[in-house]
Amino acid sequence: MGATVYFNTFTSNNSYASSSKVKSIKDVSLVSNTLPTNPQSDGHVSQEFIDRFNNAISLNADGTKFVINESLIPTNATQTELTELNNLVNQSNKDLASAVQSAPSQNVEEVGNSVVVANDSQTAEKVSAELQGQSLTNVSRYHEGSTYIHHYWWGYRIGISKTDLHRAAFGLNAAALFPYDKWIPLGWVVSVVAGIAGLSAGSAPGGVVFNYSGVPTTPYGTIWSVGFQ
């Protein structure tokens, strides 16, 4: 569909999120060491933007909503940055609320200031344990991997197991793969991910993991940082 996608490494310390209006407070002691940045880079949420606002965003007490600590918003934040921050966290909160409400509680795991939703409790626990304090990078050995959606304030990190990739290539529908996140355009996602990884979904050597957000470079969103699990 003409999407812009990237085959890179990425780290697990990427992010968190919110829904309320945010503003910069005027406390000189909280001026960020970072400079204002473009929220988007090459058609997707920029890593610099994510890093700049991470500390200001956390989950609420029951893990169902991302909230912004206004006292931690950099005082040099621009209106463009704040507008994009609000747009991203508002959308993430809608998707997180929908997933948490429809998924059994045992299939939902908090990982720092983010939430993993999987199709069963064993996968949720496994993915949560693997992500704690670890970096996700491309690997030379292929693994079966797990199918899950990791909710952040800026979008999602999605894992699709080798088995599910193969099943999707033969017509598995979105509801079967992600029953708690019906928003995902599965056919498009599988096609783009397989294409950028240089493989056929039906013969993928391992599970994949990638970042996804609703940045409107295509009608379906944007995929970037594709790697093997």
C-alpha positions in Angstrom: 0.0 0.0 0.0 3.1 2.3 -0.3 3.8 2.3 3.4 7.1 3.5 4.8 8.7 0.7 6.8 12.1 0.1 8.3 14.1 -3.0 9.3 16.1 -1.9 12.3 17.0 -2.8 15.9 15.2 -1.0 18.7 15.3 -1.0 22.5 12.6 -1.9 25.1 13.0 1.4 27.0 11.0 3.2 24.4 7.9 4.4 26.2 4.6 5.0 28.1 1.4 7.4 27.8 -1.8 9.7 28.7 -5.2 11.3 27.8 -5.6 14.6 29.5 -4.6 18.0 28.1 -1.0 18.7 28.9 0.9 22.0 29.3 4.4 23.0 30.1 5.0 24.2 33.7 7.2 27.2 34.3 9.8 25.9 36.7 13.3 26.6 35.5 14.6 23.6 37.5 12.7 21.3 35.2 14.1 22.6 31.9 15.1 19.6 29.9 18.6 19.0 28.8 17.2 18.0 25.4 16.1 20.4 22.7 12.6 20.5 21.0 12.4 17.8 18.3 10.2 16.9 15.5 7.6 14.3 16.8 7.9 12.4 13.5 10.9 11.1 11.6 10.6 9.4 8.2 6.9 9.0 8.6 6.9 7.4 12.1 7.1 8.6 15.7 10.7 9.6 16.3 12.8 8.0 19.0 14.0 11.4 20.1 10.4 12.5 20.8 9.7 9.3 22.7 12.8 9.6 24.8 12.1 13.3 25.5 8.7 12.7 27.0 9.0 9.2 28.6 9.7 10.4 32.1 6.5 12.4 32.2 4.1 9.5 31.4 3.0 6.6 33.5 0.2 4.1 34.0 -2.6 4.9 36.5 -3.0 2.7 39.6 -5.2 0.0 37.9 -3.1 -0.1 34.7 -5.9 0.9 32.4 -4.8 4.4 31.4 -1.7 6.3 30.6 -1.4 9.6 32.5 0.9 12.6 32.1 2.7 14.2 35.0 2.6 17.9 34.0 5.5 18.7 36.4 7.8 16.5 34.3 6.9 18.0 30.9 10.0 19.9 29.6 9.6 23.6 30.0 10.9 24.1 26.5 8.3 21.8 25.0 6.8 23.3 21.9 3.1 23.5 21.1 3.7 21.1 18.2 5.2 18.6 20.6 2.4 18.9 23.1 -0.3 18.6 20.4 1.3 15.4 19.1 1.8 14.1 22.6 -1.9 14.5 23.4 -3.0 13.0 20.1 -0.8 9.9 20.6 -1.7 9.3 24.2 -5.4 9.9 23.6 -5.5 7.2 20.9 -3.3 4.8 23.0 -5.7 5.2 25.9 -8.7 4.3 23.7 -7.0 1.2 22.4 -5.7 0.1 25.8 -9.1 0.5 27.5 -10.7 -1.6 24.8 -8.1 -4.3 25.1 -8.1 -4.4 28.9 -11.9 -4.5 29.1 -12.2 -7.4 26.6 -9.3 -9.5 27.7 -9.3 -11.8 30.8 -7.3 -10.2 33.5 -4.8 -13.1 33.5 -4.0 -12.3 29.9 -2.9 -8.7 30.8 0.5 -7.9 32.3 2.0 -4.6 33.2 5.6 -4.1 32.2 6.9 -1.0 33.8 4.8 1.8 32.4 3.3 -0.3 29.6 0.9 -3.2 29.2 1.2 -6.5 27.4 -2.0 -8.1 26.2 -1.7 -11.7 24.9 -4.1 -14.5 23.9 -3.4 -16.6 27.0 -1.9 -16.1 30.5 1.2 -18.2 29.8 2.1 -16.0 26.8 1.4 -12.8 28.8 3.7 -14.0 31.7 6.4 -15.2 29.3 6.5 -12.0 27.3 6.4 -9.8 30.4 9.3 -11.7 32.0 11.4 -11.5 28.8 10.8 -7.8 28.4 11.7 -6.8 32.0 14.9 -4.8 31.8 15.9 -6.2 28.4 16.6 -4.8 25.0 15.0 -6.2 21.9 17.3 -6.4 19.0 17.5 -8.3 15.8 19.0 -11.8 16.4 20.8 -14.2 14.1 19.0 -17.3 15.6 15.4 -17.6 14.7 12.8 -18.5 17.4 9.2 -19.5 17.4 8.4 -16.3 19.3 5.1 -15.2 20.8 1.9 -13.4 19.6 1.1 -10.3 21.7 0.5 -6.6 21.7 2.6 -4.3 23.9 0.8 -1.0 24.5 2.8 2.2 24.9 1.8 5.8 24.9 3.2 6.3 21.4 1.7 3.2 19.8 2.4 -0.5 20.0 5.1 -3.2 19.8 3.6 -6.2 18.2 4.9 -9.8 18.3 3.7 -12.4 15.9 4.9 -16.0 16.4 6.3 -18.1 13.5 3.2 -20.4 13.7 0.8 -17.4 13.6 2.7 -15.8 10.7 2.3 -19.1 8.7 -1.4 -19.3 9.6 -2.0 -15.7 8.7 -0.4 -16.3 5.3 -3.2 -18.8 4.7 -6.1 -16.5 5.6 -6.2 -16.4 9.4 -8.4 -13.4 10.3 -7.6 -10.6 12.6 -10.0 -11.6 15.3 -8.4 -15.0 15.5 -4.9 -13.6 15.9 -5.7 -10.6 18.1 -9.2 -11.1 19.6 -8.7 -8.2 22.0 -7.4 -5.7 19.5 -9.7 -5.8 16.5 -8.3 -2.5 15.1 -5.2 -4.1 13.6 -5.4 -4.5 9.7 -3.9 -8.0 9.8 -3.6 -8.7 6.1 -1.8 -5.5 5.5 0.5 -5.9 8.6 1.6 -9.4 7.7 2.2 -8.4 4.1 4.3 -5.3 5.0 6.2 -7.0 7.8 7.1 -10.1 5.6 8.1 -7.8 2.8 10.4 -5.6 4.7 12.0 -8.7 6.4 12.6 -10.1 3.0 10.6 -13.3 3.5 7.4 -15.1 2.7 5.0 -15.1 5.6 4.2 -18.8 4.8 7.8 -19.8 5.2 9.1 -17.3 7.8 12.1 -18.8 9.7 11.0 -17.3 13.0 8.5 -15.0 14.8 8.7 -11.3 14.2 8.4 -8.2 16.4 7.9 -4.6 15.2 6.7 -1.1 16.2 3.3 0.1 14.9 1.5 3.4 15.3 -1.4 5.3 13.7 0.8 8.0 12.2 -1.2 8.6 9.0 1.4 7.9 6.3 -1.0 5.3 5.1 -4.7 4.6 5.8 -3.6 1.8 8.0 -0.9 3.3 10.1 2.9 2.9 10.1 5.2 0.0 10.7 8.9 0.4 11.7 11.8 -1.4 13.4 11.0 -4.9 12.2 13.1 -7.7 13.7 13.0 -11.3 14.5 12.0 -12.5 18.0 
